């Protein structure tokens, strides 16, 4: 068992690189509302590593003035999280009592069998409690239930209603959905508008439509070590090359400062939309913006689907589980997350309280985002499987997209060859027909 785990860790380090972030730069939170230190006894300290600082505030609600509990919170940026975790495991460092695995790399870490079995006593969780699209991301390598799903991954696209009206003459959501049911329709009509003199881009970055396209599937990219998705990948590359060649996307790097600034730039007609962008406040920077959310061209997709795990090495397993229950399995935790950082937790799926799934924000001009997520984006959502080598496949694809973005001589055929080269490096022994 240990040899299998170490072999898996070696692969993770190869994929994510070694970035020794460590757990020392933590945000310590005392759970006495006055902020005074406990003097009579040492508090029970829970250690947590996450890219969302708001969970430290949620812990304060959970502790509710109990001075015997304390959270030592380590903030790690999401782009460093996987490498930090893999490095800590490889070095044999003690893991935090609570870890979160992002949907993009859950399949790399979950099979390691180093996580607590949450179906065993005293936890008693069952898989039936969680939605169907989470079932491939809650079990470890031995088939034990070890993870609790976090967010609703239903995603779509957002458009600027004012810009849409200026360019195409309509702003109503139903009219926009009808006008752009497919990527082909979106590209053709926007190219015509641009040729007619409209100063507009569809997206700020080629990475944005690439993210949507890459996740518009419920099929694995690899099956038994063999690439079985050539047709799908070539179609994605064809679309991305069309967007680039027609100058419908800008060359801003995704998640860069300029990319976040683009959310207030009216030249960009659309943006990919998901819960984690709501969490960052990207669409709510300026209440004068008139964003509207609709399904993506060619259908709904999932993006996110993080899970929470408790390491077997934790010395505070029960306390950690109690907090996870409050955060992810209670109506109180769901309300706090929805209202503070605008994340919809999976626990809301079975929450029948009036208004539990509603969320209205100023920059959406009256659209109920919660109702859109649960009634329009979630039904028919295709969720990319948590397959082996998921992170490596994604890295190979987006390395290819980056090359496409900055080198117009790379067409779809050359892009396919580049993708295969990248994949062979990241997944040694992969079979490409």
C-alpha positions, -999 to 999 in steps of 0.1 A, spaced: 0 0 0 27 25 10 46 18 -23 15 26 -43 9 58 -24 45 69 -29 43 61 -66 12 82 -69 28 110 -51 58 110 -75 33 114 -103 16 143 -86 49 161 -81 57 157 -117 23 172 -127 21 200 -102 58 207 -96 74 211 -62 64 244 -46 71 241 -9 45 265 3 42 248 37 17 254 64 35 279 86 20 312 72 -14 306 87 -42 329 98 -49 319 134 -84 325 146 -94 326 182 -129 316 188 -137 339 217 -158 368 203 -139 393 224 -106 381 209 -90 374 243 -67 345 247 -76 313 266 -56 312 298 -69 283 319 -63 255 293 -49 251 259 -76 253 233 -83 224 209 -68 236 176 -81 226 142 -58 231 113 -72 238 79 -57 245 44 -79 263 18 -79 289 -9 -111 306 5 -105 328 36 -142 332 43 -142 297 59 -123 312 89 -153 336 95 -177 307 92 -157 288 119 -165 317 142 -202 310 138 -196 273 143 -176 279 176 -202 304 188 -179 318 216 -166 284 227 -131 292 239 -121 256 238 -120 256 200 -95 274 178 -89 273 140 -54 277 126 -62 286 90 -36 284 62 -44 303 31 -29 289 -1 -38 304 -35 -57 279 -56 -30 278 -83 -4 267 -56 -27 244 -36 -22 211 -54 16 215 -54 16 225 -18 -4 194 -8 16 170 -29 48 184 -15 36 180 21 25 144 15 58 135 -2 78 151 27 58 133 53 47 165 69 16 165 91 -14 174 70 -41 199 82 -71 184 100 -93 195 71 -83 196 35 -102 207 4 -96 191 -30 -105 212 -60 -125 194 -87 -97 198 -111 -73 176 -91 -96 155 -69 -89 123 -89 -52 127 -83 -54 129 -45 -85 110 -35 -73 75 -44 -43 78 -21 -61 61 8 -48 85 33 -82 100 42 -106 91 70 -134 67 62 -165 89 67 -189 60 64 -175 43 95 -184 51 131 -188 77 145 -194 96 112 -220 74 95 -223 92 61 -238 73 31 -233 79 -6 -270 82 -11 -269 116 7 -249 131 -22 -259 139 -58 -253 116 -87 -226 138 -103 -205 136 -71 -204 99 -68 -171 95 -87 -154 120 -64 -162 108 -29 -145 74 -26 -108 66 -20 -87 40 -38 -102 13 -15 -138 22 -23 -144 39 11 -165 71 13 -140 97 24 -151 130 9 -180 154 14 -190 174 -18 -188 212 -14 -202 233 -42 -228 230 -69 -207 230 -101 -234 241 -125 -219 268 -148 -229 289 -178 -220 321 -195 -227 357 -185 -233 385 -210 -235 423 -207 -271 432 -215 -263 467 -225 -235 457 -249 -256 429 -263 -284 453 -271 -259 477 -287 -243 450 -309 -273 428 -317 -304 447 -308 -318 425 -280 -310 421 -243 -337 397 -230 -323 364 -218 -347 343 -238 -339 362 -270 -302 358 -264 -304 321 -258 -325 317 -289 -300 337 -310 -269 318 -298 -279 281 -293 -245 269 -306 -209 279 -308 -212 282 -346 -241 307 -343 -222 327 -317 -191 329 -338 -208 337 -371 -231 365 -358 -203 381 -337 -179 380 -366 -205 397 -388 -210 424 -361 -173 430 -359 -170 432 -396 -197 459 -396 -176 481 -373 -186 470 -338 -156 472 -314 -163 441 -294 -148 408 -283 -167 378 -272 -142 369 -244 -112 386 -228 -91 354 -231 -91 324 -253 -88 304 -221 -124 313 -212 -142 295 -241 -116 267 -238 -126 262 -202 -162 259 -212 -155 236 -241 -132 214 -221 -159 208 -195 -189 203 -219 -186 166 -216 -197 137 -194 -173 113 -210 -137 105 -199 -109 117 -222 -89 85 -215 -103 50 -212 -79 22 -200 -49 44 -208 -61 51 -243 -71 85 -257 -106 80 -271 -117 116 -276 -98 127 -307 -130 139 -324 -141 159 -294 -107 176 -289 -103 184 -326 -137 200 -325 -127 222 -296 -95 232 -313 -114 241 -345 -137 264 -325 -108 280 -306 -89 286 -338 -120 303 -353 -124 325 -323 -87 335 -325 -85 340 -363 -116 362 -363 -102 382 -334 -132 374 -312 -111 369 -281 -84 391 -266 -50 378 -255 -54 384 -218 -42 356 -195 -69 340 -175 -70 350 -138 -44 377 -143 -51 412 -129 -60 424 -164 -84 396 -168 -102 406 -136 -102 442 -148 -120 430 -180 -151 423 -160 -157 461 -160 -147 466 -196 -177 469 -219 -158 458 -250 -160 422 -237 -195 408 -245 -193 376 -225 -175 358 -197 -176 323 -185 -197 321 -154 -193 298 -124 -197 298 -86 -160 304 -79 -161 336 -100 -190 347 -79 -169 339 -48 -142 362 -61 -167 390 -66 -158 392 -103 -193 399 -115 -203 421 -87 -175 447 -88 -197 474 -103 -235 474 -96 -240 495 -127 -230 465 -148 -260 446 -162 -249 410 -163 -273 382 -172 -266 345 -169 -276 319 -195 -266 283 -204 -235 281 -225 -238 275 -263 -242 238 -270 -254 230 -235 -249 230 -198 -216 221 -182 -201 216 -147 -170 234 -134 -158 231 -98 -171 203 -76 -146 205 -48 -147 180 -20 -136 181 17 -115 154 33 -101 146 68 -66 130 68 -62 98 88 -33 114 105 -55 141 121 -55 143 159 -88 162 158 -109 139 136 -142 144 156 -139 181 159 -129 184 122 -160 163 112 -182 184 134 -171 215 116 -174 199 82 -210 189 91 -218 225 101 -201 240 70 -213 216 43 -243 196 56 -263 222 76 -287 249 65 -269 274 86 -236 267 68 -253 268 34 -269 302 42 -236 317 54 -217 306 23 -245 317 -1 -249 351 15 -212 359 22 -193 345 -8 -222 335 -31 -214 298 -32 -242 273 -35 -235 242 -15 -248 207 -24 -268 206 8 -292 231 -8 -303 204 -32 -325 189 -5 -333 222 13 -370 230 10 -370 262 30 -387 291 11 -360 312 -5 -331 288 5 -319 286 -31 -325 323 -41 -298 349 -45 -302 384 -60 -271 406 -65 -270 442 -77 -250 437 -109 -276 412 -123 -304 438 -123 -331 416 -108 -321 382 -120 -323 356 -93 -290 338 -97 -299 310 -74 -330 301 -94 -310 303 -126 -285 278 -112 -310 253 -99 -337 256 -126 -317 263 -158 -280 254 -154 -282 223 -132 -308 203 -152 -290 186 -180 -256 195 -167 -227 175 -182 -201 168 -155 -166 158 -166 -157 126 -148 -131 125 -121 -109 102 -142 -73 91 -137 -48 116 -151 -75 144 -151 -51 171 -141 -25 160 -167 -51 159 -195 -62 194 -186 -26 207 -184 -18 193 -218 -50 209 -233 -44 243 -218 -7 243 -227 -20 238 -262 -45 266 -259 -18 290 -247 3 282 -278 -28 287 -300 -35 321 -284 0 336 -291 9 318 -323 -16 322 -352 3 299 -374 -8 269 -353 -40 256 -368 -63 229 -354 -43 201 -370 -10 214 -355 -28 220 -322 -39 184 -321 -3 172 -327 9 196 -300 -17 183 -276 -6 147 -282 30 157 -276 21 173 -243 0 144 -232 28 119 -239 51 138 -216 26 142 -188 10 107 -191 39 83 -200 26 52 -218 -6 68 -229 -20 52 -261 -29 76 -289 -44 59 -319 
